Amino acid sequence: MTLSSVVFVGGGNMAGAIIGGLLRSGWVSGAISVIDPDDGRRAALQSGFGVRTLGAADASLHGAGCVVWAVKPQLFKVAAAACAEHIAGALQLSVMAGIRSDAIVHATGSERVVRAMPNTPALIGQGISGLYARAAVTTEECAAVERLLAPTGQTLWVEREEHLDAVTALSGSGPAYVFYVLEALIDAGVELGLSAAQSRQLALSTFAGATALARDADEPPEVLRMRVTSKGGTTHAAINSLDADDVKAAFLRALKAAHRRAAELGDEFGR
């Protein structure tokens, strides 16, 4: 299946990331439409991407190949009520947190629903999106979704929709955990006498290099960590301190909290 046109409902950052990727990969701006009631956002999308924008859904949306739902979860029902009659024949792709596929089927009248949980590195083409497809979505349509999202980064399919809550906890919220650790490393560098600029450069380069090494190595992160950790050395002292503070368990508790909240959002907005 080849998608010839895409309609975005909501024109925020994630929609912009996907649109930018589509245009870089060869899509023409005339094949992309965005519905957003905000005048300023529509103007920015028009000037930045040259795509067609609408303040509200209308009959011109009939025949769209795919609709990408990119509104805030609490706004979905109102947005869907205004769009449903025009887009029921399209493949429905949601990048909204918490809105379950049953709710999208009910609101749009289409069983052909794919849910995606992207993360913010999609803005620079370095993201990863967890994907779940309902049974009515064909193999060809799944492949079309992969091509649609490819410019934003990697994709990973899960077999059960509830697993998207775990994806949300790990990778959806994950960039914030990385930024949190970076903050801590930079602050520590400053406290130890380095400048903020020096600490930032060292922390960012270390994170980038270690991640690249873990990605390309055959060994798991545990083995890579042990290779850096000589008994009685500086790294050993740091790891012992982290273990004494139960940092791994704290991360597990944090991800469980995010997982619970993802499920709560589904209960609140996604039924």
Backbone as CSV, one residue per row, in Angstrom:
resi,resn,N_x,N_y,N_z,CA_x,CA_y,CA_z,C_x,C_y,C_z
1,MET,0.845,-1.196,0.000,0.000,0.000,0.000,0.877,1.242,0.000
2,THR,0.552,2.193,-0.851,1.252,3.470,-0.889,0.291,4.580,-0.510
3,LEU,0.637,5.343,0.507,-0.201,6.457,0.921,0.049,7.641,-0.005
4,SER,-1.030,8.222,-0.522,-0.888,9.353,-1.442,-1.194,10.684,-0.774
5,SER,-1.891,10.638,0.367,-2.214,11.881,1.070,-2.379,11.601,2.550
6,VAL,-2.019,12.583,3.361,-2.087,12.451,4.812,-2.728,13.702,5.391
7,VAL,-3.634,13.491,6.346,-4.248,14.596,7.079,-3.818,14.508,8.535
8,PHE,-3.257,15.575,9.063,-2.895,15.654,10.475,-3.979,16.417,11.225
9,VAL,-4.487,15.822,12.275,-5.418,16.518,13.154,-4.618,16.964,14.368
10,GLY,-4.270,18.246,14.384,-3.342,18.787,15.369,-2.010,19.073,14.715
11,GLY,-1.490,20.276,14.953,-0.267,20.690,14.272,0.864,21.037,15.213
12,GLY,0.979,20.317,16.322,2.023,20.596,17.308,3.371,20.038,16.924
13,ASN,4.259,19.891,17.924,5.646,19.509,17.670,5.786,18.146,17.001
14,MET,5.022,17.155,17.471,5.169,15.818,16.899,4.654,15.785,15.474
15,ALA,3.540,16.460,15.221,3.059,16.558,13.846,4.108,17.231,12.972
16,GLY,4.700,18.298,13.476,5.737,19.002,12.714,6.935,18.118,12.425
17,ALA,7.312,17.265,13.392,8.443,16.362,13.183,8.152,15.374,12.064
18,ILE,6.930,14.834,12.062,6.567,13.864,11.034,6.453,14.550,9.674
19,ILE,5.836,15.722,9.649,5.689,16.455,8.383,7.054,16.797,7.795
20,GLY,7.951,17.293,8.639,9.287,17.622,8.171,9.988,16.403,7.590
21,GLY,9.826,15.255,8.249,10.423,14.028,7.760,9.838,13.588,6.434
22,LEU,8.520,13.714,6.302,7.877,13.345,5.040,8.407,14.197,3.890
23,LEU,8.518,15.485,4.119,8.998,16.379,3.054,10.444,16.077,2.702
24,ARG,11.268,15.768,3.700,12.664,15.422,3.428,12.789,14.120,2.650
25,SER,11.801,13.232,2.833,11.868,11.931,2.169,11.218,11.939,0.794
26,GLY,10.755,13.115,0.343,10.265,13.211,-1.023,8.792,13.496,-1.197
27,TRP,8.049,13.560,-0.084,6.635,13.904,-0.209,6.502,15.352,-0.695
28,VAL,5.445,15.618,-1.446,5.156,16.985,-1.869,4.214,17.609,-0.853
29,SER,4.380,18.891,-0.605,3.593,19.565,0.430,2.099,19.529,0.132
30,GLY,1.736,19.481,-1.162,0.321,19.469,-1.512,-0.404,18.209,-1.107
31,ALA,0.336,17.149,-0.752,-0.284,15.892,-0.331,-0.525,15.844,1.173
32,ILE,-0.174,16.913,1.872,-0.267,16.953,3.334,-1.199,18.083,3.753
33,SER,-2.179,17.748,4.600,-3.087,18.747,5.158,-3.020,18.688,6.679
34,VAL,-3.224,19.832,7.316,-3.211,19.904,8.774,-4.442,20.665,9.242
35,ILE,-5.158,20.066,10.181,-6.299,20.735,10.801,-5.872,21.215,12.179
36,ASP,-5.961,22.507,12.405,-5.621,23.062,13.712,-6.359,24.383,13.876
37,PRO,-7.071,24.566,14.975,-7.843,25.802,15.151,-6.994,27.026,15.480
38,ASP,-5.717,26.828,15.811,-4.860,27.936,16.215,-4.304,28.662,14.994
39,ASP,-4.647,29.937,14.846,-4.226,30.719,13.674,-2.702,30.787,13.557
40,GLY,-2.035,31.031,14.660,-0.586,31.162,14.645,0.096,29.869,14.245
41,ARG,-0.417,28.750,14.750,0.192,27.466,14.407,-0.008,27.150,12.932
42,ARG,-1.196,27.439,12.410,-1.432,27.196,10.983,-0.502,28.057,10.133
43,ALA,-0.322,29.308,10.520,0.564,30.195,9.763,1.993,29.676,9.784
44,ALA,2.433,29.165,10.939,3.796,28.636,11.050,3.981,27.400,10.178
45,LEU,2.963,26.543,10.125,3.044,25.343,9.302,3.070,25.690,7.817
46,GLN,2.268,26.690,7.448,2.249,27.110,6.051,3.587,27.704,5.629
47,SER,4.139,28.564,6.478,5.402,29.212,6.116,6.582,28.257,6.219
48,GLY,6.532,27.352,7.195,7.656,26.445,7.403,7.689,25.272,6.446
49,PHE,6.498,24.779,6.080,6.440,23.556,5.277,5.682,23.724,3.956
50,GLY,4.877,24.754,3.840,4.088,24.937,2.628,2.916,23.992,2.504
51,VAL,2.514,23.366,3.622,1.399,22.424,3.571,0.067,23.160,3.641
52,ARG,-0.979,22.462,3.259,-2.338,23.012,3.316,-2.838,22.940,4.754
53,THR,-3.403,24.004,5.242,-3.931,24.013,6.607,-5.391,24.421,6.609
54,LEU,-6.121,23.890,7.585,-7.535,24.201,7.748,-7.810,24.488,9.220
55,GLY,-8.717,25.414,9.470,-9.129,25.676,10.844,-10.099,24.643,11.362
56,ALA,-10.798,23.955,10.463,-11.760,22.919,10.832,-11.880,21.927,9.691
57,ALA,-12.333,20.725,9.998,-12.497,19.690,8.989,-13.609,20.062,8.020
58,ASP,-13.430,19.636,6.748,-14.486,19.842,5.762,-14.450,18.706,4.746
59,ALA,-15.338,18.770,3.773,-15.500,17.679,2.810,-14.274,17.465,1.938
60,SER,-13.357,18.413,1.900,-12.153,18.251,1.082,-11.252,17.140,1.607
61,LEU,-11.527,16.664,2.811,-10.700,15.617,3.402,-11.105,14.226,2.930
62,HIS,-12.237,14.101,2.277,-12.659,12.803,1.762,-11.585,12.240,0.834
63,GLY,-11.307,10.972,0.970,-10.314,10.335,0.120,-8.908,10.350,0.669
64,ALA,-8.698,10.949,1.842,-7.365,10.938,2.446,-6.927,9.512,2.722
65,GLY,-5.670,9.211,2.461,-5.172,7.864,2.679,-4.951,7.537,4.149
66,CYS,-4.533,8.538,4.905,-4.210,8.312,6.318,-4.521,9.567,7.108
67,VAL,-5.062,9.388,8.300,-5.272,10.485,9.247,-4.364,10.259,10.442
68,VAL,-3.573,11.258,10.771,-2.674,11.183,11.921,-3.266,12.024,13.045
69,TRP,-3.658,11.357,14.122,-4.241,12.050,15.277,-3.113,12.531,16.182
70,ALA,-2.949,13.863,16.258,-1.835,14.440,17.009,-2.310,15.559,17.926
71,VAL,-3.534,15.413,18.460,-4.059,16.387,19.409,-3.796,15.903,20.827
72,LYS,-3.946,16.789,21.790,-3.833,16.386,23.188,-4.969,15.421,23.521
73,PRO,-4.696,14.429,24.379,-5.712,13.402,24.662,-7.064,13.973,25.077
74,GLN,-7.043,15.027,25.877,-8.299,15.573,26.374,-9.110,16.274,25.296
75,LEU,-8.495,16.540,24.147,-9.187,17.211,23.053,-9.655,16.239,21.968
76,PHE,-9.343,14.961,22.123,-9.601,14.016,21.048,-11.082,13.878,20.713
77,LYS,-11.924,13.700,21.698,-13.339,13.435,21.414,-13.980,14.580,20.644
78,VAL,-13.663,15.800,21.033,-14.225,16.958,20.329,-13.684,17.022,18.908
79,ALA,-12.383,16.800,18.753,-11.782,16.847,17.420,-12.342,15.747,16.533
80,ALA,-12.505,14.551,17.081,-13.012,13.430,16.286,-14.456,13.654,15.862
81,ALA,-15.254,14.236,16.739,-16.652,14.493,16.389,-16.765,15.413,15.183
82,ALA,-15.827,16.360,15.079,-15.860,17.312,13.958,-15.309,16.715,12.675
83,CYS,-14.487,15.666,12.788,-13.791,15.118,11.617,-14.382,13.819,11.096
84,ALA,-15.065,13.065,11.945,-15.389,11.671,11.654,-16.065,11.464,10.307
85,GLU,-17.034,12.287,9.974,-17.782,12.055,8.735,-16.921,12.218,7.486
86,HIS,-15.796,12.905,7.631,-14.944,13.177,6.474,-13.785,12.196,6.324
87,ILE,-13.449,11.464,7.387,-12.205,10.692,7.347,-12.388,9.218,7.710
88,ALA,-13.626,8.752,7.787,-13.880,7.382,8.248,-13.254,6.335,7.342
89,GLY,-13.012,6.656,6.070,-12.444,5.675,5.155,-10.935,5.592,5.183
90,ALA,-10.298,6.420,5.974,-8.833,6.482,5.992,-8.250,5.533,7.040
91,LEU,-6.995,5.179,6.839,-6.224,4.507,7.875,-5.998,5.511,8.998
92,GLN,-6.260,5.103,10.239,-6.147,6.000,11.387,-4.848,5.710,12.138
93,LEU,-3.985,6.703,12.233,-2.722,6.571,12.962,-2.722,7.574,14.111
94,SER,-2.632,7.070,15.330,-2.644,7.941,16.504,-1.262,8.048,17.112
95,VAL,-0.828,9.273,17.398,0.400,9.490,18.161,0.063,10.101,19.524
96,MET,-1.192,9.932,19.943,-1.662,10.483,21.216,-1.383,9.495,22.346
97,ALA,-0.951,10.009,23.467,-0.785,9.176,24.652,-2.145,8.939,25.292
98,GLY,-2.379,7.685,25.709,-3.544,7.398,26.530,-4.835,7.083,25.814
99,ILE,-4.982,7.457,24.549,-6.226,7.172,23.842,-6.142,5.775,23.245
100,ARG,-6.938,4.870,23.764,-6.885,3.487,23.328,-7.581,3.301,21.990
101,SER,-7.225,2.230,21.322,-7.732,2.031,19.964,-9.241,1.846,19.931
102,ASP,-9.821,1.243,20.976,-11.282,1.108,21.018,-11.957,2.470,20.944
103,ALA,-11.387,3.451,21.633,-11.952,4.798,21.625,-11.837,5.428,20.244
104,ILE,-10.740,5.157,19.544,-10.558,5.714,18.202,-11.542,5.072,17.230
105,VAL,-11.732,3.769,17.361,-12.728,3.076,16.525,-14.113,3.671,16.760
106,HIS,-14.467,3.827,18.009,-15.788,4.368,18.360,-15.964,5.787,17.821
107,ALA,-14.922,6.602,17.892,-15.033,8.007,17.512,-14.980,8.228,16.008
108,THR,-14.278,7.332,15.281,-14.080,7.552,13.846,-14.906,6.628,12.962
109,GLY,-15.355,5.519,13.524,-16.082,4.547,12.723,-15.188,3.639,11.910
110,SER,-13.876,3.691,12.143,-12.924,2.868,11.396,-12.237,1.880,12.323
111,GLU,-12.164,0.615,11.887,-11.438,-0.410,12.633,-9.954,-0.420,12.277
112,ARG,-9.596,0.303,11.240,-8.204,0.302,10.751,-7.415,1.350,11.537
113,VAL,-6.963,0.947,12.721,-6.307,1.873,13.655,-4.933,1.349,14.032
114,VAL,-3.942,2.221,13.927,-2.595,1.959,14.431,-2.288,3.007,15.488
115,ARG,-1.805,2.549,16.637,-1.351,3.482,17.673,0.175,3.530,17.679
116,ALA,0.699,4.730,17.793,2.146,4.925,17.872,2.484,5.701,19.131
117,MET,3.543,5.305,19.795,4.075,6.075,20.919,5.479,6.516,20.558
118,PRO,5.623,7.729,19.994,6.943,8.244,19.620,7.611,8.920,20.819
119,ASN,8.815,9.426,20.617,9.440,10.259,21.640,10.097,11.475,20.986
120,THR,10.516,12.417,21.797,10.905,13.725,21.268,12.143,13.725,20.369
121,PRO,13.095,12.773,20.462,14.171,12.782,19.466,13.683,12.609,18.027
122,ALA,12.407,12.298,17.859,11.816,12.292,16.514,11.987,13.648,15.840
123,LEU,12.082,14.703,16.643,12.232,16.058,16.098,13.517,16.208,15.291
124,ILE,14.523,15.357,15.561,15.781,15.416,14.794,16.037,14.095,14.062
125,GLY,14.981,13.301,13.882,15.118,12.047,13.158,15.805,10.939,13.922
126,GLN,15.900,11.070,15.266,16.606,10.091,16.086,15.680,9.448,17.121
127,GLY,14.380,9.458,16.848,13.426,8.905,17.806,13.211,7.418,17.615
128,ILE,12.306,6.881,18.430,11.815,5.528,18.249,10.349,5.531,18.627
129,SER,9.540,4.852,17.818,8.097,4.791,18.043,7.681,3.348,18.284
130,GLY,7.013,3.105,19.416,6.362,1.821,19.630,5.052,1.809,18.869
131,LEU,4.738,0.708,18.191,3.558,0.644,17.335,2.698,-0.562,17.687
132,TYR,1.373,-0.352,17.612,0.412,-1.438,17.784,-0.671,-1.275,16.734
133,ALA,-1.017,-2.381,16.049,-2.046,-2.353,15.010,-3.207,-3.264,15.400
134,ARG,-4.418,-2.781,15.187,-5.591,-3.630,15.369,-5.649,-4.671,14.252
135,ALA,-6.465,-5.691,14.477,-6.516,-6.825,13.558,-6.941,-6.421,12.149
136,ALA,-7.735,-5.367,12.016,-8.241,-4.957,10.703,-7.173,-4.300,9.835
137,VAL,-6.040,-3.928,10.422,-4.967,-3.277,9.670,-4.178,-4.341,8.916
138,THR,-4.001,-4.150,7.620,-3.309,-5.137,6.800,-1.790,-5.022,6.944
139,THR,-1.101,-6.061,6.490,0.357,-6.041,6.486,0.880,-4.883,5.651
140,GLU,0.227,-4.634,4.521,0.633,-3.527,3.645,0.449,-2.181,4.342
141,GLU,-0.628,-2.043,5.109,-0.862,-0.793,5.833,0.153,-0.607,6.957
142,CYS,0.530,-1.687,7.613,1.585,-1.597,8.636,2.891,-1.119,8.002
143,ALA,3.193,-1.646,6.833,4.415,-1.228,6.134,4.329,0.241,5.739
144,ALA,3.137,0.699,5.345,2.957,2.107,4.979,3.182,3.010,6.195
145,VAL,2.722,2.571,7.375,2.953,3.335,8.605,4.447,3.404,8.907
146,GLU,5.138,2.293,8.739,6.586,2.301,8.967,7.290,3.301,8.059
147,ARG,6.878,3.332,6.795,7.495,4.286,5.867,7.151,5.720,6.249
148,LEU,5.933,5.924,6.729,5.504,7.263,7.134,6.346,7.782,8.298
149,LEU,6.664,6.888,9.235,7.382,7.290,10.443,8.896,7.142,10.316
150,ALA,9.359,6.497,9.265,10.799,6.230,9.121,11.668,7.480,9.246
151,PRO,11.267,8.625,8.687,12.131,9.804,8.812,12.290,10.318,10.243
152,THR,11.427,9.857,11.164,11.540,10.312,12.544,12.438,9.401,13.379
153,GLY,12.841,8.251,12.819,13.683,7.332,13.569,13.223,5.891,13.411
154,GLN,13.478,5.086,14.422,13.171,3.655,14.383,11.714,3.395,14.766
155,THR,11.249,2.183,14.426,9.927,1.729,14.856,10.045,0.342,15.472
156,LEU,9.151,0.056,16.397,9.134,-1.232,17.084,7.680,-1.631,17.314
157,TRP,7.264,-2.779,16.764,5.881,-3.247,16.919,5.725,-4.054,18.194
158,VAL,4.592,-3.878,18.873,4.231,-4.720,20.014,2.943,-5.450,19.667
159,GLU,2.768,-6.646,20.228,1.631,-7.482,19.868,0.388,-7.168,20.679
160,ARG,0.572,-6.609,21.857,-0.570,-6.314,22.731,-0.611,-4.815,23.012
161,GLU,-1.817,-4.257,22.943,-1.943,-2.812,23.087,-1.473,-2.327,24.449
162,GLU,-1.704,-3.119,25.493,-1.298,-2.680,26.828,0.212,-2.524,26.941
163,HIS,0.958,-3.163,26.044,2.414,-3.002,26.069,2.837,-1.579,25.694
164,LEU,1.939,-0.814,25.054,2.265,0.577,24.757,2.430,1.400,26.035
165,ASP,1.794,0.976,27.130,2.007,1.681,28.395,3.453,1.501,28.868
166,ALA,4.008,0.294,28.636,5.411,0.063,28.987,6.332,0.843,28.048
167,VAL,5.974,0.905,26.761,6.748,1.712,25.809,6.748,3.171,26.248
168,THR,5.580,3.650,26.673,5.470,5.025,27.149,6.405,5.271,28.327
169,ALA,6.413,4.334,29.269,7.236,4.492,30.470,8.722,4.457,30.149
170,LEU,9.121,3.591,29.189,10.540,3.420,28.901,11.061,4.440,27.889
171,SER,10.495,4.460,26.684,11.051,5.327,25.637,10.268,6.615,25.435
172,GLY,8.950,6.571,25.651,8.163,7.797,25.492,8.601,8.872,26.475
173,SER,8.735,8.473,27.733,9.213,9.390,28.775,10.730,9.365,28.911
174,GLY,11.364,8.389,28.272,12.787,8.150,28.469,13.722,9.314,28.235
175,PRO,13.495,10.153,27.194,14.417,11.278,27.019,14.520,12.164,28.256
176,ALA,13.430,12.289,28.995,13.483,13.109,30.212,14.417,12.496,31.253
177,TYR,14.466,11.154,31.322,15.377,10.516,32.264,16.829,10.799,31.875
178,VAL,17.090,10.754,30.570,18.445,11.048,30.093,18.825,12.482,30.431
179,PHE,17.900,13.412,30.170,18.181,14.817,30.479,18.390,15.010,31.979
180,TYR,17.648,14.257,32.784,17.763,14.334,34.244,19.172,13.918,34.683
181,VAL,19.672,12.804,34.121,21.017,12.345,34.459,22.062,13.334,33.945
182,LEU,21.841,13.873,32.750,22.767,14.883,32.230,22.830,16.095,33.157
183,GLU,21.674,16.543,33.630,21.650,17.656,34.594,22.525,17.341,35.799
184,ALA,22.355,16.115,36.316,23.108,15.726,37.514,24.610,15.690,37.240
185,LEU,25.015,15.156,36.085,26.440,15.092,35.746,27.034,16.487,35.584
186,ILE,26.293,17.369,34.921,26.790,18.735,34.713,26.920,19.468,36.041
187,ASP,25.902,19.334,36.893,25.945,19.980,38.208,27.125,19.455,39.030
188,ALA,27.349,18.142,38.950,28.458,17.553,39.705,29.797,18.058,39.186
189,GLY,29.932,18.169,37.862,31.173,18.685,37.293,31.477,20.089,37.770
190,VAL,30.437,20.919,37.825,30.613,22.295,38.299,31.030,22.299,39.759
191,GLU,30.390,21.451,40.566,30.719,21.389,41.993,32.157,20.909,42.211
192,LEU,32.656,20.113,41.272,34.030,19.606,41.384,35.061,20.554,40.777
193,GLY,34.607,21.724,40.314,35.543,22.755,39.897,35.605,23.062,38.420
194,LEU,34.906,22.295,37.583,34.886,22.587,36.154,33.887,23.702,35.860
195,SER,34.023,24.340,34.712,33.022,25.328,34.308,31.768,24.612,33.824
196,ALA,30.661,25.353,33.749,29.413,24.767,33.255,29.577,24.302,31.814
197,ALA,30.287,25.089,31.000,30.494,24.726,29.594,31.338,23.459,29.480
198,GLN,32.384,23.361,30.292,33.226,22.162,30.259,32.433,20.934,30.709
199,SER,31.674,21.102,31.769,30.887,19.985,32.299,29.852,19.520,31.284
200,ARG,29.229,20.473,30.606,28.219,20.125,29.605,28.845,19.348,28.446
201,GLN,29.982,19.828,27.951,30.643,19.149,26.836,31.048,17.734,27.224
202,LEU,31.623,17.581,28.409,32.055,16.263,28.859,30.860,15.318,29.044
203,ALA,29.792,15.819,29.652,28.626,14.970,29.912,27.953,14.541,28.611
204,LEU,27.738,15.494,27.695,27.073,15.172,26.429,27.901,14.200,25.592
205,SER,29.205,14.443,25.508,30.065,13.570,24.698,30.150,12.176,25.305
206,THR,30.196,12.106,26.631,30.257,10.806,27.294,28.982,10.009,27.053
207,PHE,27.836,10.674,27.170,26.560,10.006,26.929,26.471,9.519,25.492
208,ALA,26.810,10.393,24.553,26.717,10.033,23.139,27.658,8.878,22.801
209,GLY,28.885,8.957,23.301,29.856,7.913,23.007,29.494,6.585,23.634
210,ALA,29.054,6.606,24.878,28.697,5.365,25.559,27.478,4.714,24.910
211,THR,26.525,5.530,24.497,25.336,4.995,23.829,25.706,4.368,22.490
212,ALA,26.568,5.043,21.739,27.013,4.494,20.456,27.767,3.180,20.655
213,LEU,28.592,3.125,21.683,29.341,1.903,21.976,28.398,0.767,22.342
214,ALA,27.397,1.050,23.182,26.430,0.030,23.582,25.615,-0.449,22.391
215,ARG,25.289,0.459,21.493,24.500,0.112,20.305,25.279,-0.818,19.379
216,ASP,26.568,-0.567,19.223,27.362,-1.312,18.238,28.029,-2.555,18.815
217,ALA,28.101,-2.668,20.140,28.802,-3.793,20.762,27.925,-5.046,20.773
218,ASP,28.571,-6.202,20.804,27.853,-7.471,20.906,27.488,-7.791,22.358
219,GLU,28.219,-7.210,23.283,27.988,-7.503,24.699,26.870,-6.630,25.278
220,PRO,26.199,-7.105,26.322,25.168,-6.313,26.988,25.802,-5.174,27.795
221,PRO,25.015,-4.163,28.159,25.556,-3.035,28.934,26.254,-3.465,30.217
222,GLU,25.774,-4.526,30.860,26.410,-4.972,32.103,27.877,-5.321,31.880
223,VAL,28.168,-6.020,30.775,29.551,-6.406,30.477,30.388,-5.172,30.155
224,LEU,29.831,-4.254,29.377,30.550,-3.027,29.047,30.865,-2.231,30.306
225,ARG,29.903,-2.186,31.237,30.141,-1.464,32.494,31.266,-2.124,33.287
226,MET,31.247,-3.455,33.359,32.268,-4.157,34.131,33.661,-3.943,33.552
227,ARG,33.763,-3.774,32.239,35.065,-3.541,31.614,35.661,-2.199,32.023
228,VAL,34.808,-1.247,32.355,35.280,0.079,32.771,35.550,0.122,34.273
229,THR,35.046,-0.881,34.992,35.042,-0.838,36.448,36.142,-1.719,37.024
230,SER,37.334,-1.174,37.168,38.444,-1.909,37.785,38.280,-1.899,39.299
231,LYS,38.443,-3.052,39.898,38.275,-3.149,41.350,39.241,-2.222,42.061
232,GLY,38.692,-1.410,42.961,39.508,-0.472,43.722,39.761,0.838,43.012
233,GLY,39.237,0.988,41.780,39.470,2.207,41.024,38.374,3.249,41.220
234,THR,38.475,4.313,40.446,37.533,5.433,40.600,36.113,5.043,40.190
235,THR,35.978,4.312,39.075,34.639,3.910,38.623,34.009,2.956,39.631
236,HIS,34.831,2.059,40.184,34.338,1.124,41.199,33.778,1.881,42.395
237,ALA,34.473,2.936,42.788,33.988,3.743,43.920,32.655,4.392,43.585
238,ALA,32.513,4.902,42.351,31.271,5.557,41.952,30.117,4.560,41.880
239,ILE,30.348,3.378,41.288,29.292,2.380,41.156,28.868,1.868,42.540
240,ASN,29.837,1.666,43.439,29.489,1.254,44.806,28.595,2.285,45.478
241,SER,28.876,3.570,45.237,28.053,4.624,45.810,26.641,4.588,45.230
242,LEU,26.533,4.397,43.908,25.213,4.313,43.282,24.433,3.109,43.801
243,ASP,25.116,1.973,43.960,24.450,0.785,44.489,23.997,1.000,45.931
244,ALA,24.819,1.686,46.704,24.447,1.962,48.095,23.200,2.839,48.168
245,ASP,23.032,3.704,47.162,21.858,4.568,47.109,20.677,3.912,46.384
246,ASP,20.851,2.636,45.984,19.755,1.869,45.386,19.223,2.524,44.103
247,VAL,20.147,3.009,43.270,19.740,3.776,42.092,18.983,2.911,41.087
248,LYS,19.417,1.672,40.867,18.696,0.805,39.929,17.256,0.590,40.368
249,ALA,17.075,0.339,41.656,15.718,0.140,42.172,14.900,1.424,42.055
250,ALA,15.562,2.560,42.222,14.859,3.840,42.083,14.373,4.031,40.647
251,PHE,15.203,3.631,39.664,14.779,3.713,38.264,13.587,2.795,38.008
252,LEU,13.620,1.603,38.575,12.501,0.678,38.403,11.226,1.279,38.983
253,ARG,11.336,1.876,40.169,10.152,2.511,40.769,9.656,3.657,39.898
254,ALA,10.590,4.413,39.323,10.208,5.542,38.470,9.447,5.067,37.229
255,LEU,9.963,4.019,36.576,9.291,3.513,35.378,7.938,2.887,35.705
256,LYS,7.848,2.263,36.875,6.549,1.726,37.287,5.549,2.857,37.530
257,ALA,6.022,3.973,38.065,5.143,5.129,38.267,4.665,5.677,36.932
258,ALA,5.574,5.762,35.957,5.184,6.225,34.622,4.214,5.246,33.972
259,HIS,4.453,3.963,34.152,3.577,2.924,33.591,2.168,3.037,34.178
260,ARG,2.085,3.219,35.497,0.771,3.381,36.135,0.052,4.602,35.590
261,ARG,0.796,5.692,35.424,0.173,6.924,34.943,-0.313,6.777,33.509
262,ALA,0.436,6.040,32.682,0.002,5.791,31.315,-1.320,5.033,31.307
263,ALA,-1.441,4.033,32.181,-2.693,3.280,32.277,-3.824,4.166,32.777
264,GLU,-3.512,5.047,33.724,-4.538,5.966,34.246,-5.038,6.912,33.164
265,LEU,-4.112,7.404,32.325,-4.524,8.276,31.224,-5.439,7.547,30.249
266,GLY,-5.141,6.245,30.032,-6.006,5.452,29.182,-7.387,5.307,29.787
267,ASP,-7.449,5.110,31.090,-8.752,5.001,31.760,-9.511,6.316,31.720
268,GLU,-8.775,7.426,31.819,-9.415,8.736,31.891,-9.892,9.232,30.539
269,PHE,-9.049,9.073,29.521,-9.360,9.662,28.220,-9.629,8.648,27.110
270,GLY,-9.231,7.392,27.340,-9.190,6.456,26.228,-10.333,5.457,26.136
271,ARG,-11.428,5.705,26.796,-12.552,4.766,26.729,-13.690,5.370,25.914
